[in-house]
Amino acid sequence: MPNSSSVSEFLLLAFADTRELQLLHFALFLGIYLAALLGNGLILSAIACDHRLHTPMYFFLLNLALLDVGCISTTLPKAMANALWDTRAISYQGCAAQVLLFPSLVGAEFFLLTVMAYDRYVAICKPLHYGGLLGSRACAQMAAAAWGSGFLIAVLHTATTFSLPFCQGNVVNQFFCEIPQILKLSCSDAYLREVGTLVFSFSLGCGCFVFIVLSYVQIFRAVLRMPSSQGRHKAFSTCLPHLVVVVLMVSTGMFAYLKPPSISSPSLDLVLAFLYSVVPPALNPLIYSMRNKELKEALRMLLQYSVFQRGTDLLHVTP
């Protein structure tokens, strides 16, 4: 039985077979990737440069933007390179890196969204205790716990997955190295260990989801009891973007992994993987900036300063 060391590379699933469609996909992916980098980069810059945004909510949003950049950078550049150069290959080390990084970043993002739900719960339901419960040290510890938990779980998945013998070929039916697709290449009963790890991760994710739901039940109850319509509107404005991001991430992920086997097909799996791995990191900056007046004002000032600075530099170099 050949073991994993006999596999030097894997073959990923292509989005298209014809050269014209491959180039079209490359251009589309490049546009999405640049938009995601620009959107998340603007949020990072606005939060870092505007002292008014140095609050727990925006600190967690800054971490979310970093995770979004990491998530989309783990999968999409390789898909773009394969489409541009008309290849499907990814090295063994590159595949292992994707298996390590993508679950790590996605897991950390979901843990961070759970922390952000707690932040909104304390801000709305226990405003007098907000400073004590969410001080700078507590925020840093919670963010570090989210990043660290995601990384530790991903290390466990990677070590278990790549300790398996691969004797079913090297064709991965996905546009990036996804753990369930790699497990299909194994012919060892040891894959049950990785299935157990996946079940553990899924149970942990369900626990986080239940915590988010319970937090929002308490938040909505508190908001509906507010006497001021202006206060209710402000509370909903700070909670709605987070809730939309959670729903987008959970719905795409659950449909991708929990859909009935009867409707499963390589093309559908490809589209669903694109939806849960690429679309949320690209849309999250837009979702968070649409109803957030403070963030929109900070972005406006940042852009105005950039344009002014650019004009000043041009005046200095013009004879």
Secondary structure as UniProt FT lines:
FT   HELIX           4..6
FT   STRAND          9..11
FT   HELIX           19..49
FT   HELIX           51..53
FT   HELIX           56..85
FT   STRAND          89..91
FT   HELIX           92..125
FT   HELIX           127..129
FT   HELIX           130..133
FT   HELIX           136..161
FT   TURN            162..163
FT   HELIX           179..183
FT   TURN            184..185
FT   TURN            189..190
FT   HELIX           191..224
FT   HELIX           229..258
FT   HELIX           261..263
FT   HELIX           266..277
FT   HELIX           279..290
FT   HELIX           293..317
//
